[in-house]
Amino acid sequence: MGIRIESLRFLLRDRDGKYGEAFDAVFEAEEMEILKGAPRAPRMNAHCERIIGSI
């Protein structure tokens, strides 16, 4: 996957059922830590993106 994947340490994703164990296994194989968003917080990622955009 190249240099870019080596610089990534975390995967932030929601708790949607479409992301199964196989999806997580791909990123865990690359030694990435998978962080799941808070339950019942559909706008959580939008708030994070806004803060990062402001920085």
CHARMM internal coordinates of N, CA and C (Angstrom, degrees):
IC EDIT
DIST 1 N 1 CA 1.4510
DIST 1 CA 1 C 1.5236
ANGL 1 N 1 CA 1 C 111.80
DIST 1 C 2 N 1.2845
ANGL 1 CA 1 C 2 N 117.04
DIHE 1 N 1 CA 1 C 2 N -9.69
DIST 2 N 2 CA 1.4518
ANGL 1 C 2 N 2 CA 119.15
DIHE 1 CA 1 C 2 N 2 CA 173.51
DIST 2 CA 2 C 1.5166
ANGL 2 N 2 CA 2 C 114.48
DIHE 1 C 2 N 2 CA 2 C 93.98
DIST 2 C 3 N 1.3057
ANGL 2 CA 2 C 3 N 114.00
DIHE 2 N 2 CA 2 C 3 N -170.39
DIST 3 N 3 CA 1.4589
ANGL 2 C 3 N 3 CA 121.75
DIHE 2 CA 2 C 3 N 3 CA -175.54
DIST 3 CA 3 C 1.5247
ANGL 3 N 3 CA 3 C 111.88
DIHE 2 C 3 N 3 CA 3 C -67.69
DIST 3 C 4 N 1.2970
ANGL 3 CA 3 C 4 N 117.61
DIHE 3 N 3 CA 3 C 4 N -36.35
DIST 4 N 4 CA 1.4710
ANGL 3 C 4 N 4 CA 120.27
DIHE 3 CA 3 C 4 N 4 CA -175.54
DIST 4 CA 4 C 1.5250
ANGL 4 N 4 CA 4 C 112.23
DIHE 3 C 4 N 4 CA 4 C -58.86
DIST 4 C 5 N 1.3113
ANGL 4 CA 4 C 5 N 119.64
DIHE 4 N 4 CA 4 C 5 N -45.29
DIST 5 N 5 CA 1.4602
ANGL 4 C 5 N 5 CA 121.64
DIHE 4 CA 4 C 5 N 5 CA -177.70
DIST 5 CA 5 C 1.5263
ANGL 5 N 5 CA 5 C 110.92
DIHE 4 C 5 N 5 CA 5 C -66.15
DIST 5 C 6 N 1.3164
ANGL 5 CA 5 C 6 N 116.97
DIHE 5 N 5 CA 5 C 6 N -29.88
DIST 6 N 6 CA 1.4611
ANGL 5 C 6 N 6 CA 120.16
DIHE 5 CA 5 C 6 N 6 CA 179.70
DIST 6 CA 6 C 1.5232
ANGL 6 N 6 CA 6 C 112.08
DIHE 5 C 6 N 6 CA 6 C -67.83
DIST 6 C 7 N 1.3207
ANGL 6 CA 6 C 7 N 118.04
DIHE 6 N 6 CA 6 C 7 N -25.66
DIST 7 N 7 CA 1.4614
ANGL 6 C 7 N 7 CA 120.72
DIHE 6 CA 6 C 7 N 7 CA -178.39
DIST 7 CA 7 C 1.5293
ANGL 7 N 7 CA 7 C 112.31
DIHE 6 C 7 N 7 CA 7 C -85.79
DIST 7 C 8 N 1.3328
ANGL 7 CA 7 C 8 N 118.05
DIHE 7 N 7 CA 7 C 8 N -8.68
DIST 8 N 8 CA 1.4583
ANGL 7 C 8 N 8 CA 121.65
DIHE 7 CA 7 C 8 N 8 CA -178.50
DIST 8 CA 8 C 1.5255
ANGL 8 N 8 CA 8 C 110.13
DIHE 7 C 8 N 8 CA 8 C -89.93
DIST 8 C 9 N 1.3338
ANGL 8 CA 8 C 9 N 116.48
DIHE 8 N 8 CA 8 C 9 N 138.83
DIST 9 N 9 CA 1.4538
ANGL 8 C 9 N 9 CA 121.02
DIHE 8 CA 8 C 9 N 9 CA -179.12
DIST 9 CA 9 C 1.5140
ANGL 9 N 9 CA 9 C 112.76
DIHE 8 C 9 N 9 CA 9 C -118.14
DIST 9 C 10 N 1.3324
ANGL 9 CA 9 C 10 N 117.69
DIHE 9 N 9 CA 9 C 10 N -25.47
DIST 10 N 10 CA 1.4585
ANGL 9 C 10 N 10 CA 121.76
DIHE 9 CA 9 C 10 N 10 CA -174.29
DIST 10 CA 10 C 1.5215
ANGL 10 N 10 CA 10 C 110.86
DIHE 9 C 10 N 10 CA 10 C -131.28
DIST 10 C 11 N 1.3241
ANGL 10 CA 10 C 11 N 115.54
DIHE 10 N 10 CA 10 C 11 N 150.57
DIST 11 N 11 CA 1.4594
ANGL 10 C 11 N 11 CA 122.81
DIHE 10 CA 10 C 11 N 11 CA 170.60
DIST 11 CA 11 C 1.5188
ANGL 11 N 11 CA 11 C 106.47
DIHE 10 C 11 N 11 CA 11 C -123.18
DIST 11 C 12 N 1.3113
ANGL 11 CA 11 C 12 N 116.97
DIHE 11 N 11 CA 11 C 12 N 116.94
DIST 12 N 12 CA 1.4606
ANGL 11 C 12 N 12 CA 122.16
DIHE 11 CA 11 C 12 N 12 CA 177.39
DIST 12 CA 12 C 1.5135
ANGL 12 N 12 CA 12 C 107.55
DIHE 11 C 12 N 12 CA 12 C -99.00
DIST 12 C 13 N 1.3250
ANGL 12 CA 12 C 13 N 116.50
DIHE 12 N 12 CA 12 C 13 N 120.39
DIST 13 N 13 CA 1.4523
ANGL 12 C 13 N 13 CA 120.34
DIHE 12 CA 12 C 13 N 13 CA -179.03
DIST 13 CA 13 C 1.5186
ANGL 13 N 13 CA 13 C 110.03
DIHE 12 C 13 N 13 CA 13 C -140.04
DIST 13 C 14 N 1.3293
ANGL 13 CA 13 C 14 N 114.88
DIHE 13 N 13 CA 13 C 14 N 163.50
DIST 14 N 14 CA 1.4581
ANGL 13 C 14 N 14 CA 118.85
DIHE 13 CA 13 C 14 N 14 CA 178.26
DIST 14 CA 14 C 1.5297
ANGL 14 N 14 CA 14 C 109.30
DIHE 13 C 14 N 14 CA 14 C -86.08
DIST 14 C 15 N 1.3086
ANGL 14 CA 14 C 15 N 116.03
DIHE 14 N 14 CA 14 C 15 N -178.47
DIST 15 N 15 CA 1.4585
ANGL 14 C 15 N 15 CA 121.31
DIHE 14 CA 14 C 15 N 15 CA -174.99
DIST 15 CA 15 C 1.5325
ANGL 15 N 15 CA 15 C 112.86
DIHE 14 C 15 N 15 CA 15 C -98.63
DIST 15 C 16 N 1.3159
ANGL 15 CA 15 C 16 N 117.15
DIHE 15 N 15 CA 15 C 16 N 23.81
DIST 16 N 16 CA 1.4592
ANGL 15 C 16 N 16 CA 121.48
DIHE 15 CA 15 C 16 N 16 CA -179.75
DIST 16 CA 16 C 1.5274
ANGL 16 N 16 CA 16 C 110.18
DIHE 15 C 16 N 16 CA 16 C -61.58
DIST 16 C 17 N 1.3262
ANGL 16 CA 16 C 17 N 115.79
DIHE 16 N 16 CA 16 C 17 N 142.55
DIST 17 N 17 CA 1.4533
ANGL 16 C 17 N 17 CA 121.48
DIHE 16 CA 16 C 17 N 17 CA -178.95
DIST 17 CA 17 C 1.5132
ANGL 17 N 17 CA 17 C 114.26
DIHE 16 C 17 N 17 CA 17 C -66.21
DIST 17 C 18 N 1.3354
ANGL 17 CA 17 C 18 N 117.52
DIHE 17 N 17 CA 17 C 18 N -15.76
DIST 18 N 18 CA 1.4649
ANGL 17 C 18 N 18 CA 119.58
DIHE 17 CA 17 C 18 N 18 CA 179.83
DIST 18 CA 18 C 1.5293
ANGL 18 N 18 CA 18 C 111.87
DIHE 17 C 18 N 18 CA 18 C -70.54
DIST 18 C 19 N 1.3228
ANGL 18 CA 18 C 19 N 117.07
DIHE 18 N 18 CA 18 C 19 N -16.62
DIST 19 N 19 CA 1.4603
ANGL 18 C 19 N 19 CA 120.52
DIHE 18 CA 18 C 19 N 19 CA 176.48
DIST 19 CA 19 C 1.5265
ANGL 19 N 19 CA 19 C 107.94
DIHE 18 C 19 N 19 CA 19 C -94.78
DIST 19 C 20 N 1.3054
ANGL 19 CA 19 C 20 N 116.78
DIHE 19 N 19 CA 19 C 20 N 97.64
DIST 20 N 20 CA 1.4614
ANGL 19 C 20 N 20 CA 121.41
DIHE 19 CA 19 C 20 N 20 CA -177.26
DIST 20 CA 20 C 1.5166
ANGL 20 N 20 CA 20 C 112.42
DIHE 19 C 20 N 20 CA 20 C -92.80
DIST 20 C 21 N 1.3060
ANGL 20 CA 20 C 21 N 114.80
DIHE 20 N 20 CA 20 C 21 N -169.81
DIST 21 N 21 CA 1.4627
ANGL 20 C 21 N 21 CA 120.91
DIHE 20 CA 20 C 21 N 21 CA -179.23
DIST 21 CA 21 C 1.5272
ANGL 21 N 21 CA 21 C 111.64
DIHE 20 C 21 N 21 CA 21 C -64.83
DIST 21 C 22 N 1.3280
ANGL 21 CA 21 C 22 N 116.96
DIHE 21 N 21 CA 21 C 22 N -34.63
DIST 22 N 22 CA 1.4644
ANGL 21 C 22 N 22 CA 120.31
DIHE 21 CA 21 C 22 N 22 CA 179.62
DIST 22 CA 22 C 1.5345
ANGL 22 N 22 CA 22 C 110.76
DIHE 21 C 22 N 22 CA 22 C -64.45
DIST 22 C 23 N 1.3329
ANGL 22 CA 22 C 23 N 116.62
DIHE 22 N 22 CA 22 C 23 N -38.63
DIST 23 N 23 CA 1.4685
ANGL 22 C 23 N 23 CA 121.29
DIHE 22 CA 22 C 23 N 23 CA 177.93
DIST 23 CA 23 C 1.5227
ANGL 23 N 23 CA 23 C 110.14
DIHE 22 C 23 N 23 CA 23 C -61.74
DIST 23 C 24 N 1.3311
ANGL 23 CA 23 C 24 N 116.07
DIHE 23 N 23 CA 23 C 24 N -47.07
DIST 24 N 24 CA 1.4587
ANGL 23 C 24 N 24 CA 120.54
DIHE 23 CA 23 C 24 N 24 CA 179.64
DIST 24 CA 24 C 1.5245
ANGL 24 N 24 CA 24 C 111.72
DIHE 23 C 24 N 24 CA 24 C -65.10
DIST 24 C 25 N 1.3326
ANGL 24 CA 24 C 25 N 117.27
DIHE 24 N 24 CA 24 C 25 N -36.35
DIST 25 N 25 CA 1.4602
ANGL 24 C 25 N 25 CA 121.38
DIHE 24 CA 24 C 25 N 25 CA -176.83
DIST 25 CA 25 C 1.5318
ANGL 25 N 25 CA 25 C 111.88
DIHE 24 C 25 N 25 CA 25 C -61.89
DIST 25 C 26 N 1.3184
ANGL 25 CA 25 C 26 N 116.87
DIHE 25 N 25 CA 25 C 26 N -34.26
DIST 26 N 26 CA 1.4683
ANGL 25 C 26 N 26 CA 120.30
DIHE 25 CA 25 C 26 N 26 CA 179.13
DIST 26 CA 26 C 1.5241
ANGL 26 N 26 CA 26 C 110.19
DIHE 25 C 26 N 26 CA 26 C -61.08
DIST 26 C 27 N 1.3000
ANGL 26 CA 26 C 27 N 116.87
DIHE 26 N 26 CA 26 C 27 N -44.52
DIST 27 N 27 CA 1.4685
ANGL 26 C 27 N 27 CA 120.43
DIHE 26 CA 26 C 27 N 27 CA -177.64
DIST 27 CA 27 C 1.5261
ANGL 27 N 27 CA 27 C 111.72
DIHE 26 C 27 N 27 CA 27 C -78.60
DIST 27 C 28 N 1.3159
ANGL 27 CA 27 C 28 N 117.22
DIHE 27 N 27 CA 27 C 28 N -33.49
DIST 28 N 28 CA 1.4597
ANGL 27 C 28 N 28 CA 119.99
DIHE 27 CA 27 C 28 N 28 CA 176.01
DIST 28 CA 28 C 1.5260
ANGL 28 N 28 CA 28 C 110.65
DIHE 27 C 28 N 28 CA 28 C -65.50
DIST 28 C 29 N 1.3237
ANGL 28 CA 28 C 29 N 118.09
DIHE 28 N 28 CA 28 C 29 N -32.60
DIST 29 N 29 CA 1.4657
ANGL 28 C 29 N 29 CA 121.71
DIHE 28 CA 28 C 29 N 29 CA 177.07
DIST 29 CA 29 C 1.5278
ANGL 29 N 29 CA 29 C 110.97
DIHE 28 C 29 N 29 CA 29 C -63.74
DIST 29 C 30 N 1.3267
ANGL 29 CA 29 C 30 N 116.65
DIHE 29 N 29 CA 29 C 30 N -27.90
DIST 30 N 30 CA 1.4626
ANGL 29 C 30 N 30 CA 121.95
DIHE 29 CA 29 C 30 N 30 CA 176.63
DIST 30 CA 30 C 1.5238
ANGL 30 N 30 CA 30 C 111.69
DIHE 29 C 30 N 30 CA 30 C -90.28
DIST 30 C 31 N 1.3281
ANGL 30 CA 30 C 31 N 116.59
DIHE 30 N 30 CA 30 C 31 N 12.82
DIST 31 N 31 CA 1.4720
ANGL 30 C 31 N 31 CA 124.29
DIHE 30 CA 30 C 31 N 31 CA 178.07
DIST 31 CA 31 C 1.5214
ANGL 31 N 31 CA 31 C 112.75
DIHE 30 C 31 N 31 CA 31 C 61.18
DIST 31 C 32 N 1.3268
ANGL 31 CA 31 C 32 N 116.23
DIHE 31 N 31 CA 31 C 32 N 35.30
DIST 32 N 32 CA 1.4560
ANGL 31 C 32 N 32 CA 120.99
DIHE 31 CA 31 C 32 N 32 CA 175.49
DIST 32 CA 32 C 1.5208
ANGL 32 N 32 CA 32 C 109.10
DIHE 31 C 32 N 32 CA 32 C -95.96
DIST 32 C 33 N 1.3254
ANGL 32 CA 32 C 33 N 116.49
DIHE 32 N 32 CA 32 C 33 N 143.55
DIST 33 N 33 CA 1.4593
ANGL 32 C 33 N 33 CA 121.25
DIHE 32 CA 32 C 33 N 33 CA 176.20
DIST 33 CA 33 C 1.5285
ANGL 33 N 33 CA 33 C 108.48
DIHE 32 C 33 N 33 CA 33 C -88.59
DIST 33 C 34 N 1.3167
ANGL 33 CA 33 C 34 N 116.85
DIHE 33 N 33 CA 33 C 34 N 131.27
DIST 34 N 34 CA 1.4611
ANGL 33 C 34 N 34 CA 121.82
DIHE 33 CA 33 C 34 N 34 CA -178.71
DIST 34 CA 34 C 1.5256
ANGL 34 N 34 CA 34 C 108.88
DIHE 33 C 34 N 34 CA 34 C -97.92
DIST 34 C 35 N 1.3133
ANGL 34 CA 34 C 35 N 115.90
DIHE 34 N 34 CA 34 C 35 N 120.96
DIST 35 N 35 CA 1.4614
ANGL 34 C 35 N 35 CA 122.39
DIHE 34 CA 34 C 35 N 35 CA 178.69
DIST 35 CA 35 C 1.5152
ANGL 35 N 35 CA 35 C 107.97
DIHE 34 C 35 N 35 CA 35 C -110.34
DIST 35 C 36 N 1.3080
ANGL 35 CA 35 C 36 N 116.48
DIHE 35 N 35 CA 35 C 36 N 124.14
DIST 36 N 36 CA 1.4566
ANGL 35 C 36 N 36 CA 120.86
DIHE 35 CA 35 C 36 N 36 CA 179.09
DIST 36 CA 36 C 1.5205
ANGL 36 N 36 CA 36 C 109.76
DIHE 35 C 36 N 36 CA 36 C -96.15
DIST 36 C 37 N 1.3130
ANGL 36 CA 36 C 37 N 115.29
DIHE 36 N 36 CA 36 C 37 N 140.64
DIST 37 N 37 CA 1.4568
ANGL 36 C 37 N 37 CA 120.87
DIHE 36 CA 36 C 37 N 37 CA 178.43
DIST 37 CA 37 C 1.5151
ANGL 37 N 37 CA 37 C 111.38
DIHE 36 C 37 N 37 CA 37 C -66.15
DIST 37 C 38 N 1.2945
ANGL 37 CA 37 C 38 N 115.13
DIHE 37 N 37 CA 37 C 38 N 163.84
DIST 38 N 38 CA 1.4605
ANGL 37 C 38 N 38 CA 120.74
DIHE 37 CA 37 C 38 N 38 CA -179.70
DIST 38 CA 38 C 1.5328
ANGL 38 N 38 CA 38 C 110.48
DIHE 37 C 38 N 38 CA 38 C -64.22
DIST 38 C 39 N 1.3245
ANGL 38 CA 38 C 39 N 116.83
DIHE 38 N 38 CA 38 C 39 N 142.78
DIST 39 N 39 CA 1.4712
ANGL 38 C 39 N 39 CA 118.71
DIHE 38 CA 38 C 39 N 39 CA 177.51
DIST 39 CA 39 C 1.5260
ANGL 39 N 39 CA 39 C 111.32
DIHE 38 C 39 N 39 CA 39 C -65.24
DIST 39 C 40 N 1.3157
ANGL 39 CA 39 C 40 N 115.25
DIHE 39 N 39 CA 39 C 40 N 143.49
DIST 40 N 40 CA 1.4717
ANGL 39 C 40 N 40 CA 122.65
DIHE 39 CA 39 C 40 N 40 CA 178.13
DIST 40 CA 40 C 1.5307
ANGL 40 N 40 CA 40 C 113.35
DIHE 39 C 40 N 40 CA 40 C 57.07
DIST 40 C 41 N 1.3240
ANGL 40 CA 40 C 41 N 115.59
DIHE 40 N 40 CA 40 C 41 N 37.42
DIST 41 N 41 CA 1.4651
ANGL 40 C 41 N 41 CA 121.17
DIHE 40 CA 40 C 41 N 41 CA 177.30
DIST 41 CA 41 C 1.5307
ANGL 41 N 41 CA 41 C 108.56
DIHE 40 C 41 N 41 CA 41 C -130.40
DIST 41 C 42 N 1.3336
ANGL 41 CA 41 C 42 N 117.53
DIHE 41 N 41 CA 41 C 42 N 70.54
DIST 42 N 42 CA 1.4696
ANGL 41 C 42 N 42 CA 120.31
DIHE 41 CA 41 C 42 N 42 CA -173.73
DIST 42 CA 42 C 1.5201
ANGL 42 N 42 CA 42 C 114.55
DIHE 41 C 42 N 42 CA 42 C -65.14
DIST 42 C 43 N 1.3206
ANGL 42 CA 42 C 43 N 117.73
DIHE 42 N 42 CA 42 C 43 N -20.55
DIST 43 N 43 CA 1.4686
ANGL 42 C 43 N 43 CA 119.35
DIHE 42 CA 42 C 43 N 43 CA -178.93
DIST 43 CA 43 C 1.5229
ANGL 43 N 43 CA 43 C 113.09
DIHE 42 C 43 N 43 CA 43 C -100.66
DIST 43 C 44 N 1.3179
ANGL 43 CA 43 C 44 N 117.22
DIHE 43 N 43 CA 43 C 44 N 7.72
DIST 44 N 44 CA 1.4624
ANGL 43 C 44 N 44 CA 120.65
DIHE 43 CA 43 C 44 N 44 CA -177.47
DIST 44 CA 44 C 1.5267
ANGL 44 N 44 CA 44 C 111.49
DIHE 43 C 44 N 44 CA 44 C -58.82
DIST 44 C 45 N 1.3208
ANGL 44 CA 44 C 45 N 117.91
DIHE 44 N 44 CA 44 C 45 N -45.92
DIST 45 N 45 CA 1.4534
ANGL 44 C 45 N 45 CA 120.90
DIHE 44 CA 44 C 45 N 45 CA -178.61
DIST 45 CA 45 C 1.5259
ANGL 45 N 45 CA 45 C 110.94
DIHE 44 C 45 N 45 CA 45 C -64.28
DIST 45 C 46 N 1.3167
ANGL 45 CA 45 C 46 N 117.43
DIHE 45 N 45 CA 45 C 46 N -36.94
DIST 46 N 46 CA 1.4669
ANGL 45 C 46 N 46 CA 120.39
DIHE 45 CA 45 C 46 N 46 CA 178.91
DIST 46 CA 46 C 1.5280
ANGL 46 N 46 CA 46 C 111.00
DIHE 45 C 46 N 46 CA 46 C -62.05
DIST 46 C 47 N 1.3206
ANGL 46 CA 46 C 47 N 117.39
DIHE 46 N 46 CA 46 C 47 N -39.70
DIST 47 N 47 CA 1.4667
ANGL 46 C 47 N 47 CA 120.38
DIHE 46 CA 46 C 47 N 47 CA 178.12
DIST 47 CA 47 C 1.5232
ANGL 47 N 47 CA 47 C 110.72
DIHE 46 C 47 N 47 CA 47 C -65.11
DIST 47 C 48 N 1.3280
ANGL 47 CA 47 C 48 N 117.42
DIHE 47 N 47 CA 47 C 48 N -42.01
DIST 48 N 48 CA 1.4651
ANGL 47 C 48 N 48 CA 121.58
DIHE 47 CA 47 C 48 N 48 CA 178.34
DIST 48 CA 48 C 1.5203
ANGL 48 N 48 CA 48 C 110.97
DIHE 47 C 48 N 48 CA 48 C -62.64
DIST 48 C 49 N 1.3270
ANGL 48 CA 48 C 49 N 116.43
DIHE 48 N 48 CA 48 C 49 N -43.90
DIST 49 N 49 CA 1.4579
ANGL 48 C 49 N 49 CA 120.06
DIHE 48 CA 48 C 49 N 49 CA -179.37
DIST 49 CA 49 C 1.5308
ANGL 49 N 49 CA 49 C 110.91
DIHE 48 C 49 N 49 CA 49 C -64.33
DIST 49 C 50 N 1.3078
ANGL 49 CA 49 C 50 N 117.46
DIHE 49 N 49 CA 49 C 50 N -36.00
DIST 50 N 50 CA 1.4688
ANGL 49 C 50 N 50 CA 121.21
DIHE 49 CA 49 C 50 N 50 CA 179.24
DIST 50 CA 50 C 1.5161
ANGL 50 N 50 CA 50 C 110.68
DIHE 49 C 50 N 50 CA 50 C -65.97
DIST 50 C 51 N 1.3226
ANGL 50 CA 50 C 51 N 116.77
DIHE 50 N 50 CA 50 C 51 N -42.92
DIST 51 N 51 CA 1.4662
ANGL 50 C 51 N 51 CA 120.79
DIHE 50 CA 50 C 51 N 51 CA 179.97
DIST 51 CA 51 C 1.5221
ANGL 51 N 51 CA 51 C 110.44
DIHE 50 C 51 N 51 CA 51 C -65.66
DIST 51 C 52 N 1.3213
ANGL 51 CA 51 C 52 N 116.90
DIHE 51 N 51 CA 51 C 52 N -44.78
DIST 52 N 52 CA 1.4662
ANGL 51 C 52 N 52 CA 120.98
DIHE 51 CA 51 C 52 N 52 CA 179.74
DIST 52 CA 52 C 1.5195
ANGL 52 N 52 CA 52 C 109.56
DIHE 51 C 52 N 52 CA 52 C -63.90
DIST 52 C 53 N 1.3255
ANGL 52 CA 52 C 53 N 118.01
DIHE 52 N 52 CA 52 C 53 N -39.91
DIST 53 N 53 CA 1.4553
ANGL 52 C 53 N 53 CA 121.33
DIHE 52 CA 52 C 53 N 53 CA 177.99
DIST 53 CA 53 C 1.5187
ANGL 53 N 53 CA 53 C 112.49
DIHE 52 C 53 N 53 CA 53 C -62.78
DIST 53 C 54 N 1.3308
ANGL 53 CA 53 C 54 N 116.51
DIHE 53 N 53 CA 53 C 54 N -33.57
DIST 54 N 54 CA 1.4674
ANGL 53 C 54 N 54 CA 120.73
DIHE 53 CA 53 C 54 N 54 CA 179.47
DIST 54 CA 54 C 1.5244
ANGL 54 N 54 CA 54 C 112.24
DIHE 53 C 54 N 54 CA 54 C -73.47
DIST 54 C 55 N 1.2996
ANGL 54 CA 54 C 55 N 115.18
DIHE 54 N 54 CA 54 C 55 N -31.42
DIST 55 N 55 CA 1.4739
ANGL 54 C 55 N 55 CA 119.65
DIHE 54 CA 54 C 55 N 55 CA -178.14
DIST 55 CA 55 C 1.5108
ANGL 55 N 55 CA 55 C 108.54
DIHE 54 C 55 N 55 CA 55 C -70.67
END
COOR INIT
IC SEED 1 N 1 CA 1 C
IC BUILD
